[in-house]
């Protein structure tokens, strides 16, 4: 069985190198057969893509996707006083 830190490093590398994600800002932890993903992203689609890539890199682990989606709102109407 591979040491947890090596599995975490493998997943982290996959997230950074996969063209679908190119993600460096996600924290990856492996504990007791579970893979935890933590961090913040800009949308649900991105959150799911990151989970897919992580699962492909470590299919033997149960994925716990704890990534939160930031609520980024574009410029709205001018504030009226």
Backbone as XML, in Angstrom:
<?xml version="1.0"?>
<chain id="A" units="angstrom">
  <residue number="1" name="UNK">
    <atom name="N" x="0.846" y="-1.194" z="0.000"/>
    <atom name="CA" x="0.000" y="0.000" z="0.000"/>
    <atom name="C" x="0.887" y="1.253" z="0.000"/>
  </residue>
  <residue number="2" name="UNK">
    <atom name="N" x="0.522" y="2.193" z="-0.816"/>
    <atom name="CA" x="1.282" y="3.432" z="-0.967"/>
    <atom name="C" x="1.048" y="4.345" z="0.241"/>
  </residue>
  <residue number="3" name="UNK">
    <atom name="N" x="2.111" y="5.006" z="0.700"/>
    <atom name="CA" x="1.995" y="5.924" z="1.838"/>
    <atom name="C" x="1.079" y="7.099" z="1.473"/>
  </residue>
  <residue number="4" name="UNK">
    <atom name="N" x="0.252" y="7.557" z="2.438"/>
    <atom name="CA" x="-0.704" y="8.635" z="2.163"/>
    <atom name="C" x="-0.084" y="9.880" z="1.535"/>
  </residue>
  <residue number="5" name="UNK">
    <atom name="N" x="1.116" y="10.258" z="1.989"/>
    <atom name="CA" x="1.722" y="11.478" z="1.427"/>
    <atom name="C" x="2.087" y="11.310" z="-0.046"/>
  </residue>
  <residue number="6" name="UNK">
    <atom name="N" x="2.393" y="10.082" z="-0.462"/>
    <atom name="CA" x="2.700" y="9.837" z="-1.877"/>
    <atom name="C" x="1.441" y="9.878" z="-2.731"/>
  </residue>
  <residue number="7" name="UNK">
    <atom name="N" x="0.348" y="9.340" z="-2.181"/>
    <atom name="CA" x="-0.925" y="9.396" z="-2.898"/>
    <atom name="C" x="-1.351" y="10.859" z="-3.047"/>
  </residue>
  <residue number="8" name="UNK">
    <atom name="N" x="-1.248" y="11.629" z="-1.961"/>
    <atom name="CA" x="-1.611" y="13.050" z="-2.005"/>
    <atom name="C" x="-0.759" y="13.790" z="-3.037"/>
  </residue>
  <residue number="9" name="UNK">
    <atom name="N" x="0.533" y="13.486" z="-3.079"/>
    <atom name="CA" x="1.428" y="14.137" z="-4.047"/>
    <atom name="C" x="1.051" y="13.749" z="-5.478"/>
  </residue>
  <residue number="10" name="UNK">
    <atom name="N" x="0.665" y="12.500" z="-5.675"/>
    <atom name="CA" x="0.251" y="12.041" z="-7.009"/>
    <atom name="C" x="-1.002" y="12.784" z="-7.466"/>
  </residue>
  <residue number="11" name="UNK">
    <atom name="N" x="-1.957" y="12.950" z="-6.570"/>
    <atom name="CA" x="-3.196" y="13.661" z="-6.901"/>
    <atom name="C" x="-2.891" y="15.137" z="-7.167"/>
  </residue>
  <residue number="12" name="UNK">
    <atom name="N" x="-2.067" y="15.735" z="-6.319"/>
    <atom name="CA" x="-1.697" y="17.143" z="-6.487"/>
    <atom name="C" x="-1.030" y="17.362" z="-7.855"/>
  </residue>
  <residue number="13" name="UNK">
    <atom name="N" x="-0.144" y="16.456" z="-8.224"/>
    <atom name="CA" x="0.536" y="16.547" z="-9.513"/>
    <atom name="C" x="-0.458" y="16.408" z="-10.661"/>
  </residue>
  <residue number="14" name="UNK">
    <atom name="N" x="-1.395" y="15.486" z="-10.529"/>
    <atom name="CA" x="-2.418" y="15.294" z="-11.572"/>
    <atom name="C" x="-3.252" y="16.563" z="-11.734"/>
  </residue>
  <residue number="15" name="UNK">
    <atom name="N" x="-3.633" y="17.187" z="-10.630"/>
    <atom name="CA" x="-4.428" y="18.420" z="-10.702"/>
    <atom name="C" x="-3.648" y="19.541" z="-11.376"/>
  </residue>
  <residue number="16" name="UNK">
    <atom name="N" x="-2.342" y="19.592" z="-11.129"/>
    <atom name="CA" x="-1.506" y="20.650" z="-11.719"/>
    <atom name="C" x="-1.252" y="20.408" z="-13.199"/>
  </residue>
  <residue number="17" name="UNK">
    <atom name="N" x="-1.072" y="19.138" z="-13.590"/>
    <atom name="CA" x="-0.623" y="18.831" z="-14.947"/>
    <atom name="C" x="-1.747" y="18.517" z="-15.925"/>
  </residue>
  <residue number="18" name="UNK">
    <atom name="N" x="-2.930" y="18.148" z="-15.429"/>
    <atom name="CA" x="-4.039" y="17.802" z="-16.326"/>
    <atom name="C" x="-4.554" y="19.071" z="-17.005"/>
  </residue>
  <residue number="19" name="UNK">
    <atom name="N" x="-4.712" y="19.001" z="-18.332"/>
    <atom name="CA" x="-5.170" y="20.165" z="-19.102"/>
    <atom name="C" x="-6.569" y="20.628" z="-18.706"/>
  </residue>
  <residue number="20" name="UNK">
    <atom name="N" x="-7.357" y="19.727" z="-18.124"/>
    <atom name="CA" x="-8.713" y="20.109" z="-17.719"/>
    <atom name="C" x="-8.716" y="20.988" z="-16.477"/>
  </residue>
  <residue number="21" name="UNK">
    <atom name="N" x="-7.666" y="20.873" z="-15.662"/>
    <atom name="CA" x="-7.674" y="21.590" z="-14.385"/>
    <atom name="C" x="-6.538" y="22.594" z="-14.241"/>
  </residue>
  <residue number="22" name="UNK">
    <atom name="N" x="-5.296" y="22.188" z="-14.506"/>
    <atom name="CA" x="-4.120" y="23.046" z="-14.272"/>
    <atom name="C" x="-4.257" y="23.788" z="-12.941"/>
  </residue>
  <residue number="23" name="UNK">
    <atom name="N" x="-4.589" y="23.040" z="-11.905"/>
    <atom name="CA" x="-4.936" y="23.624" z="-10.608"/>
    <atom name="C" x="-3.809" y="23.465" z="-9.601"/>
  </residue>
  <residue number="24" name="UNK">
    <atom name="N" x="-3.401" y="24.578" z="-8.993"/>
    <atom name="CA" x="-2.349" y="24.539" z="-7.980"/>
    <atom name="C" x="-2.884" y="24.886" z="-6.594"/>
  </residue>
  <residue number="25" name="UNK">
    <atom name="N" x="-4.093" y="25.428" z="-6.508"/>
    <atom name="CA" x="-4.579" y="25.977" z="-5.247"/>
    <atom name="C" x="-5.459" y="25.068" z="-4.409"/>
  </residue>
  <residue number="26" name="UNK">
    <atom name="N" x="-5.470" y="23.781" z="-4.694"/>
    <atom name="CA" x="-6.317" y="22.859" z="-3.937"/>
    <atom name="C" x="-5.452" y="22.045" z="-2.976"/>
  </residue>
  <residue number="27" name="UNK">
    <atom name="N" x="-5.892" y="21.983" z="-1.722"/>
    <atom name="CA" x="-5.171" y="21.184" z="-0.722"/>
    <atom name="C" x="-5.690" y="19.752" z="-0.779"/>
  </residue>
  <residue number="28" name="UNK">
    <atom name="N" x="-4.773" y="18.813" z="-0.832"/>
    <atom name="CA" x="-5.117" y="17.392" z="-0.925"/>
    <atom name="C" x="-4.614" y="16.689" z="0.331"/>
  </residue>
  <residue number="29" name="UNK">
    <atom name="N" x="-5.517" y="16.004" z="1.027"/>
    <atom name="CA" x="-5.152" y="15.225" z="2.214"/>
    <atom name="C" x="-5.669" y="13.807" z="2.041"/>
  </residue>
  <residue number="30" name="UNK">
    <atom name="N" x="-4.871" y="12.844" z="2.492"/>
    <atom name="CA" x="-5.284" y="11.446" z="2.451"/>
    <atom name="C" x="-5.277" y="10.928" z="3.887"/>
  </residue>
  <residue number="31" name="UNK">
    <atom name="N" x="-6.423" y="10.411" z="4.308"/>
    <atom name="CA" x="-6.541" y="9.848" z="5.657"/>
    <atom name="C" x="-7.483" y="8.662" z="5.651"/>
  </residue>
  <residue number="32" name="UNK">
    <atom name="N" x="-6.992" y="7.540" z="6.120"/>
    <atom name="CA" x="-7.833" y="6.357" z="6.301"/>
    <atom name="C" x="-8.646" y="5.937" z="5.086"/>
  </residue>
  <residue number="33" name="UNK">
    <atom name="N" x="-8.013" y="5.869" z="3.931"/>
    <atom name="CA" x="-8.725" y="5.430" z="2.734"/>
    <atom name="C" x="-9.617" y="6.498" z="2.123"/>
  </residue>
  <residue number="34" name="UNK">
    <atom name="N" x="-9.493" y="7.729" z="2.612"/>
    <atom name="CA" x="-10.296" y="8.820" z="2.071"/>
    <atom name="C" x="-9.387" y="9.918" z="1.517"/>
  </residue>
  <residue number="35" name="UNK">
    <atom name="N" x="-9.835" y="10.509" z="0.430"/>
    <atom name="CA" x="-9.117" y="11.597" z="-0.233"/>
    <atom name="C" x="-9.935" y="12.876" z="-0.046"/>
  </residue>
  <residue number="36" name="UNK">
    <atom name="N" x="-9.350" y="13.832" z="0.661"/>
    <atom name="CA" x="-10.033" y="15.099" z="0.929"/>
    <atom name="C" x="-9.491" y="16.183" z="0.009"/>
  </residue>
  <residue number="37" name="UNK">
    <atom name="N" x="-10.394" y="16.896" z="-0.635"/>
    <atom name="CA" x="-10.022" y="18.043" z="-1.462"/>
    <atom name="C" x="-10.578" y="19.284" z="-0.784"/>
  </residue>
  <residue number="38" name="UNK">
    <atom name="N" x="-9.702" y="20.281" z="-0.557"/>
    <atom name="CA" x="-10.142" y="21.515" z="0.095"/>
    <atom name="C" x="-9.573" y="22.713" z="-0.636"/>
  </residue>
  <residue number="39" name="UNK">
    <atom name="N" x="-10.364" y="23.762" z="-0.675"/>
    <atom name="CA" x="-9.929" y="24.989" z="-1.327"/>
    <atom name="C" x="-11.138" y="25.723" z="-1.855"/>
  </residue>
  <residue number="40" name="UNK">
    <atom name="N" x="-10.879" y="26.690" z="-2.718"/>
    <atom name="CA" x="-11.953" y="27.486" z="-3.283"/>
    <atom name="C" x="-11.763" y="27.600" z="-4.785"/>
  </residue>
  <residue number="41" name="UNK">
    <atom name="N" x="-12.870" y="27.518" z="-5.506"/>
    <atom name="CA" x="-12.846" y="27.664" z="-6.963"/>
    <atom name="C" x="-13.966" y="28.611" z="-7.382"/>
  </residue>
  <residue number="42" name="UNK">
    <atom name="N" x="-13.962" y="28.976" z="-8.659"/>
    <atom name="CA" x="-14.891" y="29.998" z="-9.138"/>
    <atom name="C" x="-16.209" y="29.464" z="-9.675"/>
  </residue>
  <residue number="43" name="UNK">
    <atom name="N" x="-16.408" y="28.138" z="-9.702"/>
    <atom name="CA" x="-17.676" y="27.635" z="-10.221"/>
    <atom name="C" x="-17.864" y="26.145" z="-9.959"/>
  </residue>
  <residue number="44" name="UNK">
    <atom name="N" x="-19.140" y="25.707" z="-10.029"/>
    <atom name="CA" x="-19.477" y="24.298" z="-9.791"/>
    <atom name="C" x="-18.817" y="23.370" z="-10.806"/>
  </residue>
  <residue number="45" name="UNK">
    <atom name="N" x="-18.771" y="23.795" z="-12.075"/>
    <atom name="CA" x="-18.184" y="22.959" z="-13.115"/>
    <atom name="C" x="-16.712" y="22.682" z="-12.813"/>
  </residue>
  <residue number="46" name="UNK">
    <atom name="N" x="-15.998" y="23.716" z="-12.383"/>
    <atom name="CA" x="-14.577" y="23.580" z="-12.030"/>
    <atom name="C" x="-14.415" y="22.635" z="-10.837"/>
  </residue>
  <residue number="47" name="UNK">
    <atom name="N" x="-15.289" y="22.775" z="-9.860"/>
    <atom name="CA" x="-15.251" y="21.927" z="-8.666"/>
    <atom name="C" x="-15.402" y="20.455" z="-9.060"/>
  </residue>
  <residue number="48" name="UNK">
    <atom name="N" x="-16.328" y="20.177" z="-9.973"/>
    <atom name="CA" x="-16.568" y="18.805" z="-10.412"/>
    <atom name="C" x="-15.417" y="18.262" z="-11.260"/>
  </residue>
  <residue number="49" name="UNK">
    <atom name="N" x="-14.840" y="19.106" z="-12.110"/>
    <atom name="CA" x="-13.692" y="18.690" z="-12.927"/>
    <atom name="C" x="-12.513" y="18.291" z="-12.039"/>
  </residue>
  <residue number="50" name="UNK">
    <atom name="N" x="-12.260" y="19.094" z="-11.020"/>
    <atom name="CA" x="-11.159" y="18.806" z="-10.092"/>
    <atom name="C" x="-11.405" y="17.467" z="-9.401"/>
  </residue>
  <residue number="51" name="UNK">
    <atom name="N" x="-12.645" y="17.224" z="-9.001"/>
    <atom name="CA" x="-12.996" y="15.945" z="-8.370"/>
    <atom name="C" x="-12.769" y="14.779" z="-9.332"/>
  </residue>
  <residue number="52" name="UNK">
    <atom name="N" x="-13.141" y="14.957" z="-10.596"/>
    <atom name="CA" x="-12.946" y="13.902" z="-11.595"/>
    <atom name="C" x="-11.463" y="13.555" z="-11.749"/>
  </residue>
  <residue number="53" name="UNK">
    <atom name="N" x="-10.631" y="14.585" z="-11.907"/>
    <atom name="CA" x="-9.191" y="14.367" z="-12.096"/>
    <atom name="C" x="-8.595" y="13.697" z="-10.851"/>
  </residue>
  <residue number="54" name="UNK">
    <atom name="N" x="-8.994" y="14.158" z="-9.671"/>
    <atom name="CA" x="-8.482" y="13.574" z="-8.423"/>
    <atom name="C" x="-8.890" y="12.111" z="-8.311"/>
  </residue>
  <residue number="55" name="UNK">
    <atom name="N" x="-10.128" y="11.802" z="-8.663"/>
    <atom name="CA" x="-10.603" y="10.419" z="-8.585"/>
    <atom name="C" x="-9.849" y="9.522" z="-9.567"/>
  </residue>
  <residue number="56" name="UNK">
    <atom name="N" x="-9.578" y="10.041" z="-10.765"/>
    <atom name="CA" x="-8.811" y="9.266" z="-11.748"/>
    <atom name="C" x="-7.397" y="8.978" z="-11.240"/>
  </residue>
  <residue number="57" name="UNK">
    <atom name="N" x="-6.819" y="9.933" z="-10.499"/>
    <atom name="CA" x="-5.453" y="9.768" z="-9.991"/>
    <atom name="C" x="-5.389" y="8.803" z="-8.807"/>
  </residue>
  <residue number="58" name="UNK">
    <atom name="N" x="-6.492" y="8.670" z="-8.068"/>
    <atom name="CA" x="-6.512" y="7.777" z="-6.898"/>
    <atom name="C" x="-7.879" y="7.103" z="-6.780"/>
  </residue>
  <residue number="59" name="UNK">
    <atom name="N" x="-8.209" y="6.229" z="-7.749"/>
    <atom name="CA" x="-9.542" y="5.601" z="-7.766"/>
    <atom name="C" x="-9.799" y="4.675" z="-6.584"/>
  </residue>
  <residue number="60" name="UNK">
    <atom name="N" x="-8.728" y="4.269" z="-5.895"/>
    <atom name="CA" x="-8.883" y="3.336" z="-4.771"/>
    <atom name="C" x="-9.399" y="4.023" z="-3.506"/>
  </residue>
  <residue number="61" name="UNK">
    <atom name="N" x="-9.412" y="5.344" z="-3.496"/>
    <atom name="CA" x="-9.832" y="6.085" z="-2.302"/>
    <atom name="C" x="-11.249" y="6.629" z="-2.443"/>
  </residue>
  <residue number="62" name="UNK">
    <atom name="N" x="-11.899" y="6.821" z="-1.304"/>
    <atom name="CA" x="-13.218" y="7.463" z="-1.272"/>
    <atom name="C" x="-12.995" y="8.964" z="-1.318"/>
  </residue>
  <residue number="63" name="UNK">
    <atom name="N" x="-13.601" y="9.620" z="-2.284"/>
    <atom name="CA" x="-13.395" y="11.056" z="-2.484"/>
    <atom name="C" x="-14.318" y="11.874" z="-1.593"/>
  </residue>
  <residue number="64" name="UNK">
    <atom name="N" x="-13.747" y="12.831" z="-0.887"/>
    <atom name="CA" x="-14.494" y="13.799" z="-0.081"/>
    <atom name="C" x="-14.208" y="15.182" z="-0.661"/>
  </residue>
  <residue number="65" name="UNK">
    <atom name="N" x="-15.127" y="15.685" z="-1.466"/>
    <atom name="CA" x="-14.924" y="16.969" z="-2.136"/>
    <atom name="C" x="-15.439" y="18.088" z="-1.238"/>
  </residue>
  <residue number="66" name="UNK">
    <atom name="N" x="-14.521" y="18.747" z="-0.531"/>
    <atom name="CA" x="-14.884" y="19.834" z="0.379"/>
    <atom name="C" x="-14.521" y="21.196" z="-0.215"/>
  </residue>
  <residue number="67" name="UNK">
    <atom name="N" x="-14.350" y="21.220" z="-1.529"/>
    <atom name="CA" x="-14.028" y="22.475" z="-2.219"/>
    <atom name="C" x="-15.267" y="23.367" z="-2.202"/>
  </residue>
  <residue number="68" name="UNK">
    <atom name="N" x="-15.070" y="24.630" z="-1.869"/>
    <atom name="CA" x="-16.190" y="25.564" z="-1.877"/>
    <atom name="C" x="-16.139" y="26.425" z="-3.134"/>
  </residue>
  <residue number="69" name="UNK">
    <atom name="N" x="-17.321" y="26.845" z="-3.566"/>
    <atom name="CA" x="-17.440" y="27.686" z="-4.751"/>
    <atom name="C" x="-17.608" y="29.130" z="-4.288"/>
  </residue>
  <residue number="70" name="UNK">
    <atom name="N" x="-16.700" y="29.970" z="-4.752"/>
    <atom name="CA" x="-16.783" y="31.392" z="-4.417"/>
    <atom name="C" x="-17.931" y="32.019" z="-5.184"/>
  </residue>
  <residue number="71" name="UNK">
    <atom name="N" x="-18.653" y="32.892" z="-4.530"/>
    <atom name="CA" x="-19.742" y="33.607" z="-5.186"/>
    <atom name="C" x="-19.166" y="34.895" z="-5.759"/>
  </residue>
  <residue number="72" name="UNK">
    <atom name="N" x="-18.748" y="34.816" z="-7.018"/>
    <atom name="CA" x="-18.153" y="35.979" z="-7.665"/>
    <atom name="C" x="-19.213" y="36.617" z="-8.541"/>
  </residue>
  <residue number="73" name="UNK">
    <atom name="N" x="-19.578" y="37.793" z="-8.183"/>
    <atom name="CA" x="-20.601" y="38.506" z="-8.967"/>
    <atom name="C" x="-19.930" y="39.563" z="-9.811"/>
  </residue>
  <residue number="74" name="UNK">
    <atom name="N" x="-20.392" y="39.655" z="-11.011"/>
    <atom name="CA" x="-19.866" y="40.673" z="-11.914"/>
    <atom name="C" x="-20.368" y="42.045" z="-11.501"/>
  </residue>
  <residue number="75" name="UNK">
    <atom name="N" x="-19.855" y="43.071" z="-12.155"/>
    <atom name="CA" x="-20.332" y="44.414" z="-11.834"/>
    <atom name="C" x="-21.816" y="44.514" z="-12.142"/>
  </residue>
  <residue number="76" name="UNK">
    <atom name="N" x="-22.561" y="44.964" z="-11.164"/>
    <atom name="CA" x="-24.003" y="45.087" z="-11.333"/>
    <atom name="C" x="-24.369" y="46.507" z="-11.720"/>
  </residue>
  <residue number="77" name="UNK">
    <atom name="N" x="-25.585" y="46.845" z="-11.451"/>
    <atom name="CA" x="-26.019" y="48.209" z="-11.751"/>
    <atom name="C" x="-25.361" y="49.162" z="-10.782"/>
  </residue>
  <residue number="78" name="UNK">
    <atom name="N" x="-25.297" y="50.412" z="-11.202"/>
    <atom name="CA" x="-24.752" y="51.438" z="-10.316"/>
    <atom name="C" x="-25.621" y="51.561" z="-9.076"/>
  </residue>
  <residue number="79" name="UNK">
    <atom name="N" x="-24.965" y="51.837" z="-7.992"/>
    <atom name="CA" x="-25.699" y="52.076" z="-6.759"/>
    <atom name="C" x="-26.350" y="53.445" z="-6.841"/>
  </residue>
  <residue number="80" name="UNK">
    <atom name="N" x="-27.605" y="53.495" z="-6.494"/>
    <atom name="CA" x="-28.314" y="54.788" z="-6.549"/>
    <atom name="C" x="-28.469" y="55.342" z="-5.153"/>
  </residue>
  <residue number="81" name="UNK">
    <atom name="N" x="-28.139" y="56.603" z="-5.017"/>
    <atom name="CA" x="-28.216" y="57.237" z="-3.704"/>
    <atom name="C" x="-29.432" y="58.123" z="-3.603"/>
  </residue>
</chain>
